[in-house]
Amino acid sequence: MNILVTGGDGQIGSELKKYAQSSKHQYYILNKKKLNITNFDQILKIILKNKISIIINTAAFTDVDKSEKYKKLSNNINNVALNNLIKISKKFKIYLIHLSTDYIFNGKKKKPYLETDKPSPINYYGLTKLKAEKKLINSNCLYLIFRLSSVYSKTHKGFMLSIINQAKKNKKFYVIDDYISSPTSAKSIARMLVEIIDRKLIFSEKIKCNIFNFSQIGHVSKYHFAKKIIKYLDLKSKCIPIKKNNFRAVKRPSYSVLNLNKFKSIIKIKINSIDYEIKNILL
Ligand SMILES: NC(=O)c1ccc[n+]([C@@H]2O[C@H](COP(=O)([O-])OP(=O)(O)OC[C@H]3O[C@@H](n4cnc5c(N)ncnc54)[C@H](OP(=O)(O)O)[C@@H]3O)[C@@H](O)[C@H]2O)c1
């Protein structure tokens, strides 16, 4: 099968490039320059030329703060552009795998979020992602949605890289302690996506046209996640916990742990713990 991946230079897109090499399928992993998902004609041309049968849409406007400031742009990429992928997927019977987020929830729940819990985003990024999910579910398209949590990699701009850079300066720095999630490596997501396609799991009746949570097992605050990074890298710097109210940033759900029971019982691919995956990435 020929598989098209959008957002090829992003955290997950970049990891997919590595795992795709060991797959029996042909992956076309294109960055924004080669494939802009807001450009219908460009997508159509690539789909026809390469006889694509699956699209993995990792392209997104993921900057939560900028999403609040540049609402139109964020909505265009995260929500409106999905119309293009849906239209083409329906016409050519392409399987559309889309990535969503724990930020569709408000964070008030004190237990891990189920796929069936009522979404209620508290920032604009979350709202655009929720609108996109709803649109895809109602589209009559062959789809699969994965809701992810706090995606990180050590090569791309994001939480892990920022902690590594600050910790290397050997000075004390502050990290929020009242935001709990399940940090998930981009690597583990790419590995899982390639595996569900290689093993044809995506075509199972129980899996297609469905939403699944996916994250690492466990949960941590950003502060404890930072401490783990410092520990595994054997760095000497000290990070200090603070409350998120000290930051004047855009609101984020303070608790966004995802319940993995549905993934574990239906998809059944091994999921690593937070610690295992951090060590695997850093060491
Ligand atoms: N990051 C997280 O913590 C997180 C958490 C939960 C869910 N997710 C979801 O997981 C998915 C992938 O996340 P990620 O962390 O890999 O994101 P990422 O690193 O920000 O990658 C997204 C990629 O999409 C590209 N892009 C932006 N606009 C585009 C367009 N119009 N056409 C084509 N490509 C475009 C970006 O390019 P430029 O950078 O050049 O704009 C970037 O390379 C997204 O759906 C995101 O919502 C992410």
The ligand as a Gaussian input file, in Angstrom:
#p B3LYP/6-31G(d) Opt

LIG

0 1
 N        2.633000      18.300000      20.416000
 C        1.800000      17.831000      21.347000
 O        2.040000      17.930000      22.558000
 C        0.522000      17.129000      20.927000
 C       -0.304000      16.609000      21.930000
 C       -1.460000      15.948000      21.553000
 C       -1.782000      15.827000      20.216000
 N       -0.969000      16.351000      19.262000
 C       -1.373000      16.231000      17.859000
 O       -0.468000      15.381000      17.181000
 C       -0.301000      15.822000      15.835000
 C        1.159000      15.990000      15.487000
 O        1.797000      16.714000      16.503000
 P        3.364000      17.065000      16.455000
 O        3.772000      17.210000      17.878000
 O        4.096000      16.140000      15.558000
 O        3.276000      18.514000      15.804000
 P        4.435000      19.409000      15.194000
 O        5.784000      18.933000      15.635000
 O        4.043000      20.817000      15.455000
 O        4.296000      19.082000      13.639000
 C        3.244000      19.558000      12.856000
 C        3.802000      19.768000      11.478000
 O        2.725000      20.210000      10.645000
 C        3.261000      21.201000       9.775000
 N        2.211000      22.043000       9.224000
 C        1.661000      23.175000       9.733000
 N        0.754000      23.676000       8.870000
 C        0.731000      22.841000       7.805000
 C        0.015000      22.843000       6.579000
 N       -0.860000      23.805000       6.277000
 N        0.234000      21.833000       5.704000
 C        1.124000      20.867000       5.976000
 N        1.862000      20.825000       7.099000
 C        1.650000      21.798000       8.020000
 C        4.215000      21.978000      10.660000
 O        5.118000      22.734000       9.863000
 P        5.633000      24.162000      10.404000
 O        6.224000      23.894000      11.755000
 O        6.624000      24.562000       9.368000
 O        4.423000      25.055000      10.467000
 C        4.894000      20.845000      11.421000
 O        6.008000      20.353000      10.716000
 C       -1.142000      17.081000      15.691000
 O       -2.388000      16.740000      15.166000
 C       -1.309000      17.551000      17.122000
 O       -2.488000      18.304000      17.276000
 C        0.189000      16.981000      19.586000

